[in-house]
Amino acid sequence: MTNWFDFSDKYLIDQLVKTYQYMVTSASTQSQWTADWGSNQGKTTLN
């Protein structure tokens, strides 16, 4: 049973890390896209 719990904990931690990395990557990509969109809108408005 101990081995099963160890495996379970490692799996859960691995999933948490993957989820966290995905969220961070998505957030940074989203903010970058928003920044690009904002600057493009600014250029369009200026023109």
Rosetta silent file (secondary structure, phi, psi, omega in degrees, C-alpha in Angstrom):
SEQUENCE: MTNWFDFSDKYLIDQLVKTYQYMVTSASTQSQWTADWGSNQGKTTLN
SCORE:     score description
SCORE:     0.000 S_00000001
   1 L     0.000  -36.053 -178.991    0.000    0.000    0.000 S_00000001
   2 H   -59.177  -43.291 -179.817    2.873    2.351    0.778 S_00000001
   3 H   -61.488  -40.107 -179.361    4.135    2.057   -2.784 S_00000001
   4 H   -62.891  -42.725  179.583    0.675    2.826   -4.112 S_00000001
   5 H   -65.550  -41.534  178.787    0.463    5.970   -1.984 S_00000001
   6 H   -59.479  -47.094  179.892    3.948    7.052   -3.045 S_00000001
   7 H   -60.664  -43.167 -178.913    3.010    6.585   -6.679 S_00000001
   8 H   -61.890  -45.766 -179.602   -0.244    8.464   -6.144 S_00000001
   9 H   -61.531  -45.521 -179.479    1.510   11.401   -4.475 S_00000001
  10 H   -62.008  -41.023  179.961    4.115   11.626   -7.224 S_00000001
  11 H   -64.092  -45.666 -179.431    1.405   11.497   -9.867 S_00000001
  12 H   -62.903  -44.137  179.542   -0.668   14.198   -8.173 S_00000001
  13 H   -62.822  -42.116  179.162    2.350   16.473   -7.712 S_00000001
  14 H   -60.054  -43.696  179.357    3.331   15.917  -11.345 S_00000001
  15 H   -64.022  -41.674  179.616   -0.186   16.871  -12.453 S_00000001
  16 H   -62.472  -43.588 -179.939   -0.139   19.971  -10.242 S_00000001
  17 H   -62.817  -45.293 -179.956    3.208   21.068  -11.674 S_00000001
  18 H   -62.121  -43.297  179.239    1.995   20.526  -15.246 S_00000001
  19 H   -62.722  -43.158 -179.404   -1.205   22.446  -14.552 S_00000001
  20 H   -63.157  -46.429  179.940    0.727   25.295  -12.942 S_00000001
  21 H   -61.483  -40.768  179.228    3.194   25.493  -15.839 S_00000001
  22 H   -62.938  -43.498 -179.823    0.305   25.466  -18.319 S_00000001
  23 H   -63.573  -43.988 -179.727   -1.466   28.264  -16.451 S_00000001
  24 H   -63.784  -44.692 -179.947    1.692   30.386  -16.272 S_00000001
  25 H   -62.807  -44.361  179.967    2.439   29.799  -19.962 S_00000001
  26 H   -63.065  -42.443 -178.263   -1.137   30.619  -20.943 S_00000001
  27 H   -63.250  -45.766 -178.201   -1.149   33.757  -18.791 S_00000001
  28 H   -67.738  -38.715  178.145    2.101   35.091  -20.242 S_00000001
  29 H   -64.858  -42.009 -179.309    0.986   34.279  -23.788 S_00000001
  30 H   -63.036  -46.224 -178.617   -2.361   35.955  -23.154 S_00000001
  31 H   -66.241  -37.248  178.407   -0.798   39.145  -21.758 S_00000001
  32 H   -64.261  -43.019  179.041    1.678   39.239  -24.648 S_00000001
  33 H   -63.075  -41.998  179.638   -1.171   38.880  -27.139 S_00000001
  34 H   -63.351  -41.135  179.403   -3.110   41.614  -25.367 S_00000001
  35 H   -63.683  -44.761  178.985   -0.066   43.902  -25.463 S_00000001
  36 H   -61.577  -45.248 -178.812    0.409   43.255  -29.194 S_00000001
  37 H   -62.684  -42.438 -179.506   -3.285   43.839  -29.858 S_00000001
  38 H   -62.550  -43.700 -179.201   -3.222   47.042  -27.808 S_00000001
  39 H   -67.919  -36.153  178.011   -0.209   48.423  -29.679 S_00000001
  40 H   -65.995  -40.783  178.360   -1.796   47.499  -33.017 S_00000001
  41 H   -62.965  -40.224  179.665   -5.013   49.261  -32.013 S_00000001
  42 H   -61.996  -43.481  179.905   -2.964   52.308  -31.025 S_00000001
  43 H   -63.294  -44.046 -179.283   -1.241   52.382  -34.411 S_00000001
  44 H   -61.597  -42.303 -178.999   -4.541   52.019  -36.219 S_00000001
  45 H   -66.010  -40.916 -179.354   -6.066   54.836  -34.178 S_00000001
  46 H   -64.537  -39.317 -179.694   -3.055   57.093  -34.795 S_00000001
  47 L   -70.184    0.000    0.000   -3.237   56.450  -38.513 S_00000001
